[in-house]
């Protein structure tokens, strides 16, 4: 009996340690749900230019984060039109971002192992996102990364989302 209690106490204490994910789950549970994009700005690293609204001042976007740790993100320019030819169809790729995958939580970060994306550059490395939830608002900043929207550039993006009900 004493041994069983000791083992049970050890398991409970181990589960409460942040390294085991319980604290991360508490913070991360605020992430779960569907989010609508309010703004998306991209800053080119080592350039003195201001942040760019590459998809305009009112981009469309949805971010879905499930308790099972699967996610899907879609962001695009709001004024996209069906393509009339191959050139226009190819150009549509530069007016959007879309990817899916499984994510894990580490403190103020969710890190996605991408399993599908509109641009294979997203599958090259884990996608690291720093997040903060305040009420129904989610702020996300990316780690410095190679840009899929501005080829050859390194960027940091800042996104603001609103929870969908």
C-alpha positions as CSV (number, residue, x, y, z in Angstrom):
1,X,0.0,0.0,0.0
2,X,2.8,2.4,0.9
3,X,4.5,1.6,-2.4
4,X,1.3,2.3,-4.3
5,X,0.8,5.7,-2.6
6,X,4.4,6.6,-3.3
7,X,4.1,5.7,-7.0
8,X,0.8,7.6,-7.3
9,X,2.3,10.7,-5.6
10,X,5.3,10.5,-8.0
11,X,3.0,10.2,-11.1
12,X,0.9,13.2,-9.9
13,X,4.0,15.3,-9.3
14,X,5.5,14.4,-12.6
15,X,2.4,15.3,-14.5
16,X,2.3,18.7,-12.8
17,X,5.8,19.6,-14.1
18,X,5.7,21.9,-17.1
19,X,8.1,19.6,-19.0
20,X,5.4,17.0,-19.1
21,X,3.0,19.3,-20.8
22,X,0.3,19.9,-18.2
23,X,1.1,23.6,-17.7
24,X,1.4,24.0,-21.4
25,X,-2.0,22.4,-21.9
26,X,-3.6,24.8,-19.5
27,X,-2.2,27.8,-21.4
28,X,-2.8,26.1,-24.7
29,X,-6.4,25.3,-24.0
30,X,-7.1,29.0,-24.6
31,X,-5.9,28.5,-28.2
32,X,-8.3,25.8,-29.1
33,X,-11.1,26.8,-31.4
34,X,-11.6,28.7,-34.6
35,X,-10.0,32.1,-35.1
36,X,-10.8,34.8,-37.8
37,X,-7.9,37.0,-39.0
38,X,-8.0,40.7,-38.2
39,X,-4.5,41.7,-39.5
40,X,-1.4,40.3,-41.0
41,X,1.9,42.2,-41.2
42,X,5.2,40.9,-42.4
43,X,8.6,42.5,-41.6
44,X,11.7,41.7,-43.7
45,X,14.6,41.0,-41.4
46,X,17.7,43.3,-41.8
47,X,15.8,45.9,-43.9
48,X,14.8,49.3,-42.7
49,X,11.4,49.2,-44.4
50,X,8.2,49.2,-42.4
51,X,6.1,46.1,-41.9
52,X,4.1,45.2,-45.0
53,X,0.5,44.2,-45.3
54,X,1.3,41.8,-48.1
55,X,-2.4,40.7,-48.4
56,X,-3.8,44.2,-48.0
57,X,-5.4,46.0,-45.0
58,X,-8.3,43.5,-44.7
59,X,-7.0,40.0,-45.4
60,X,-9.2,36.9,-45.1
61,X,-8.0,34.2,-42.8
62,X,-9.0,31.3,-40.5
63,X,-7.0,29.4,-38.0
64,X,-8.4,26.2,-36.5
65,X,-6.6,24.7,-33.5
66,X,-8.0,21.4,-32.1
67,X,-7.5,19.9,-28.6
68,X,-6.1,16.8,-30.4
69,X,-3.3,19.1,-31.5
70,X,-4.1,19.3,-35.2
71,X,-4.3,22.7,-36.9
72,X,-5.2,24.2,-40.2
73,X,-4.5,27.8,-41.3
74,X,-5.6,29.7,-44.4
75,X,-4.8,33.3,-45.2
76,X,-5.4,35.2,-48.5
77,X,-6.0,38.5,-50.2
78,X,-9.7,39.3,-49.9
79,X,-10.2,40.2,-53.6
80,X,-9.1,37.0,-55.3
81,X,-10.8,36.0,-58.6
82,X,-11.1,32.7,-60.4
83,X,-8.2,32.4,-62.9
84,X,-8.8,32.7,-66.6
85,X,-5.5,31.1,-67.6
86,X,-2.5,29.2,-66.3
87,X,-0.6,32.5,-65.5
88,X,-3.4,33.8,-63.4
89,X,-3.8,30.4,-61.7
90,X,-0.1,30.4,-60.8
91,X,-0.4,34.0,-59.5
92,X,-3.1,32.9,-57.0
93,X,-0.4,31.0,-55.1
94,X,1.3,34.2,-54.2
95,X,-1.9,35.7,-52.8
96,X,-2.4,33.0,-50.1
97,X,-0.9,30.9,-47.3
98,X,-2.3,27.5,-46.3
99,X,-1.0,24.7,-44.2
100,X,-2.0,21.9,-41.8
101,X,-0.2,19.8,-39.3
102,X,0.2,18.5,-35.8
103,X,1.4,21.0,-33.1
104,X,2.8,20.8,-29.7
105,X,2.8,23.5,-26.9
106,X,6.0,24.8,-25.2
107,X,5.2,27.7,-22.9
108,X,4.2,30.7,-25.1
109,X,4.9,28.8,-28.3
110,X,3.0,26.4,-30.5
111,X,5.2,24.5,-32.9
112,X,3.7,22.8,-35.9
113,X,5.1,19.9,-37.8
114,X,3.6,20.7,-41.2
115,X,2.1,17.7,-43.1
116,X,0.6,19.7,-46.0
117,X,1.1,23.2,-47.4
118,X,0.5,25.3,-50.4
119,X,4.3,26.0,-50.5
120,X,6.7,23.2,-49.7
121,X,9.0,25.7,-47.9
122,X,6.7,25.3,-44.8
123,X,7.5,21.6,-44.7
124,X,11.2,22.2,-44.5
125,X,11.3,23.2,-40.8
126,X,8.9,23.2,-37.9
127,X,6.8,26.3,-37.8
128,X,7.3,28.2,-34.6
129,X,4.6,30.6,-33.4
130,X,4.7,32.8,-30.2
131,X,1.2,33.4,-29.0
132,X,-0.7,35.4,-26.4
133,X,-4.4,35.1,-25.7
134,X,-6.3,38.0,-24.2
135,X,-10.0,37.3,-24.0
136,X,-11.2,36.6,-27.5
137,X,-8.0,38.1,-29.1
138,X,-5.1,36.0,-30.2
139,X,-1.8,37.6,-31.1
140,X,0.8,35.5,-33.0
141,X,4.4,36.4,-34.0
142,X,6.4,34.0,-36.1
143,X,10.0,33.1,-35.4
144,X,12.4,34.5,-38.0
145,X,11.9,32.3,-41.1
146,X,12.4,32.1,-44.8
147,X,9.5,33.8,-46.5
148,X,7.2,31.8,-48.7
149,X,5.5,35.1,-49.9
150,X,8.7,37.1,-50.6
151,X,11.2,34.4,-51.9
152,X,14.8,34.9,-50.8
153,X,13.9,37.0,-47.8
154,X,13.8,36.2,-44.1
155,X,10.8,37.6,-42.3
156,X,8.9,37.9,-39.0
157,X,5.2,38.1,-39.2
158,X,2.6,39.4,-36.7
159,X,-1.0,38.3,-36.9
160,X,-4.0,39.3,-34.9
161,X,-7.0,37.0,-34.7
162,X,-10.5,37.1,-33.1
163,X,-12.2,34.0,-31.7
164,X,-15.2,32.9,-33.7
165,X,-18.2,31.8,-31.7
